[in-house]
């Protein structure tokens, strides 16, 4: 996996976020739509992909799922799925773009908490970059496991 410096991907990813957030806002006007993941954190190395948090009231979760699918997104296979979290991806941007549909108030708001902790602590960003660099040549599952261990440590600190 090729990891890129923030400066190499951030403008394109931020432009994509603006486009996608407008599309999402048009079908989910009451949703919380936020840029998450490494590409939302200045200074973070990343694959350069875009992850978007879409938070909705639990009673609207299934309706929101259907509406997001109407924008040419589909559920990503092999990822954790519950009635409070669903990862969706699309091919329409010719770029790695994912939506994390989350039930507001659920434990999965940790996506936001982790992003915010990184954005306010340069040392966490440095450590996270080191974890990713050391794990970049592992297979995808091992890479995600190393990141998960770090994320859990930071969220519990």
N, C-alpha and C positions, 0 to 999 in steps of 0.2 A: 504494500500500500504506500502510495506517495503522499507524504504530508507536506503541506505548503505553509510558508509564512503568511501571517495575517494580511500583509500588504498585497500579496499576490492574488487573493481571492475576495477580499472584503467588499470592494466596490461592486463587483458583479453580484455577489450574494445579497448585498443590501438593496440593490436595484430589483432583484428578483423578489425580495421580501415585500417591497412596496407594491409591486404588481400583484403578487398573490394575496397580500392582505386586503387589497381593494376588491378582488374577486370574492374572497371569503366574507368580507363585510357586506357585500351586496346580497348574499344569501343568508348570512347569520348576523344581523345587525346588533344583536345583544351579546354576542360572544366576546370573550377576551382573546385577542389575537396578539401574540408576542413572538419575537424572534428569540429562539433559544439555541442551545448547543454551543459548540466551540466557536462557530462563526459569529456568534453574538457577543463574543468577549474579545476586546482589543488585545492584541499581542499573543493570541492563542494560535498555535499551529493546528492545522485541520486538513481533512481531505478536501475542504473547500465546499462542503455540501451545505444545504439550507435546511434547518429544522424549524418548524413553526408550531407553537403551542396554541391550541384552540380550546379554550375553556368554556364550557356550557353548563347550564343548570342540569342536574342529573335527570330531571323529568323530560328534558329535550335531547338527551344523548343520542338515542336511536334516530330521531328525526334529523339531527345535525349530521350524523353518519351518512344517512341517505343523501342529504344535500351536498356534502363534500364529495361523495361519489359522483354526483351529477356534474362535477367540474373535472371529470376524467381522472379521479383518484381511485385507487383500489387498495384493499387491505394487504399489507405486507405479510407474506407467509413467513413462518418461523419466528415470529416475534410474540412477546407476551400480549395477551388480549384478555380483557375483562369487560364488565359492564360499566367500568369507569375509565378505561384506557383502550384506545385503538390507534395503531400506527397505520397511516395511509401514505402511499407514494404515488407518483405520477411520472409519466414519460414525456409529457407534453412540452416541457421546457428544454428537453435535450440536456438535462442537468440533474444532478442528484438532489431531489427535493422531497421532503417528508413532512407530513402533518401529524402531530400528536394530539389526537382528540381526547380531551380529559374532562371528567366530571368535576365541576368546581367544588372545592372543599375536600377533595379526596387526597390520599397520600401522594398521588401523582403530580401534585403541584410542586413536588421536589425538583422538577425540571427548572422551575423559576427560582427556587431557593438556591440551587447549585449555581445557576448562572449569576445570580446576584452576589453570591459569596465570591466567585471568581472576579467579578467586575470591581469589587471593593478591596481585593487583596492580591497585589502583584506577586507575592510569594506563592500563593496557591496556583496562580497561572503558570509560574515557572516550574513548580513541582508537577503540575498536570502535563505540561509540555514534555518534561523529562520522562514521565510514565509512558506517554504516547510514543516518544522517540525510541525508548527501550523496547517497546512492544510492537513496533510497526512491521516487523518482519515475521511476526507470529501469524497463525491462521486467524480468520475473522473472529471465531469464538473465543480464542485465547486473548486476542487483542481486546475484545469487549469485556472479558472477565477482568483483565488488569485495570482497565478504566473503571469498571464497576467497583472494584475494591477501593480505589482512590476516592471515587465519588462518595461511597458510603462513609469512608473515614472523614471526609470534609463535612458531610451533612451531620455527622455525629459529633463534630468538634465544638 
